[in-house]
Amino acid sequence: MTRPVRARVVLDALRSNLELARRTAPHSRILAVVKANAYGHGLVPVAQALEAADAFGVAGVEEALLLRQAGIKKPIVLLEGFFHGAELDEVIRHRLSLVLHAAHQVEALAAAAPAAPLRVWVKLDTGMHRLGFAPGELPSVLQRLQALEGVELAGLMTHFACADDRADPATRRQLERFDALAGGLEGEHSLANSAALLGWPQTHAGWVRPGLMLYGISPFVDSLAADHGLRPAMTLETELIAIRDCAAGDAVGYGGAWVCPEAMPVGVAAIGYGDGYPRHAPAGTPVLVDGRPAQLVGRVSMDMITLDLRGLPEARVGSRVSLWGEGLPVEHIARAAGTIPYELVCAVTARVPLLYE
C-alpha cells in the first residue's frame, strides 16, 4: 500500500450491531441487508462476520453468487427479484429467494416452470410508490402463484418511505394498509428496515431487515449511532502529506474559493473525491488530525483536501487524518455535506483498501 488512504472496518462492531438488532426485535428473524458491497464495507467479509443473521438481502444475482462462492449457506433474498427470466436458472441452482413486485416477474416465473422449490416474497406497495403490487392486485397475484408447482410463498413484505422521521404519520398509515391487506393470509411478514426496527416496534413482525444500523450508523434524521448503542464499523482515514505556511489573503485550492484570514498553517491530506470523499463538502466540514478537531478549507480535489491547522502546532507530515468513523460520526459529515450517511459509505471507491480488524 503506497497512498495512505484506507478504510478500517471493525468486524466486532458489525457483530455488536447485529446483536443489538436481535435484542431490539427478539421475536423476529433477521434478514441482514448486505447489498451495494455491504454499504461499502465489503460484501463477503461483512457477511462472514454477520454469520449469526438468519438470512442475507442483496440487490441482484451477482452479489448472491459472490456470497455462495464464499461458502455462505444461509438463505439469500434478492430484494428486487430478478431482472430477466434468464436469471432464473442461477436463482434455482443456488437456492436463492425472490422478492416479486411486478406482474412481468410472475409471468416469467410461470413460463420457467421451476421444478425445484423456489421461495418467493410478494412485495406490496403500501404508500412508497416505488416497487410493489398495488393493493387491488394482491388477490390475483397470490392465486397465480399458488397455481404454480415448485413455487413456495415465503410471505408478504413492504417498505416504509418515512420511518427515519419518527414524527411522520406516514409509517403508521402504511402499517395500517399492510395489516388490512395481509391480515389472515398465510406466510411470514416483513416490514421493518433499520429505522422501523429501532423506532417502530409494532412493525417488527416475523422478519426484520436491518441495513444501515448494522454498519453503526443511525437511520434517523435527528440522532447519532451512539444514541442507539450502535458502534461505527468503518473509519475512513489518511495522512497529512504536506503542511503549507500561508499568508493572510492567500487563496487555497481550486477557484481560490477559500482565503486565509490570517497567516496560518494549511495541511494537505491524501484523500479526495477519487476516493469517495464528497466533493461538495464545504469549508468547515469536520475532520480529526491525530484525534483532535480540525476543519476542511478550500474545495475538495480528486486526490487531496486542505485543512485548517490553526491550534494544532503538533501536526506534522504523517499525522493521521480521520474523515469519519471512530471519534467522528459519519452523520456529522453527511449533514455538513448536505447528503445522507448511506451515500458517503457506499461511495468509497475501489482504490481505497478495506482493512479488517
Sequence and secondary structure as in RCSB ss.txt:
>XXXX:A:sequence
MTRPVRARVVLDALRSNLELARRTAPHSRILAVVKANAYGHGLVPVAQALEAADAFGVAGVEEALLLRQAGIKKP
IVLLEGFFHGAELDEVIRHRLSLVLHAAHQVEALAAAAPAAPLRVWVKLDTGMHRLGFAPGELPSVLQRLQALEG
VELAGLMTHFACADDRADPATRRQLERFDALAGGLEGEHSLANSAALLGWPQTHAGWVRPGLMLYGISPFVDSLA
ADHGLRPAMTLETELIAIRDCAAGDAVGYGGAWVCPEAMPVGVAAIGYGDGYPRHAPAGTPVLVDGRPAQLVGRV
SMDMITLDLRGLPEARVGSRVSLWGEGLPVEHIARAAGTIPYELVCAVTARVPLLYE
>XXXX:A:secstr
  S  EEEE HHHHHHHHHHHHHHSTTSEEEEE HHHHHTT HHHHHHHTTTSSEEEESSHHHHHHHHHTT  S 
EEETT  SSGGGHHHHHHTTEEEEE SHHHHHHHHHH  SS EEEEEEB SS  SSSB GGGHHHHHHHHHTSTT
EEEEEEE   SSTT TT THHHHHHHHHHHHHTT SSEEEEE HHHHHH GGG  SEE   GGGGT   STT  G
GGGT    EEEEEEEEEEEEE TT EESGGG EE SSSEEEEEES  TTTT  TT  TT EEEETTEEEEEES  
 SS EEEE TT TT  TT EEEEEBTTB HHHHHHHHTS HHHHHHT  TTS EEE 
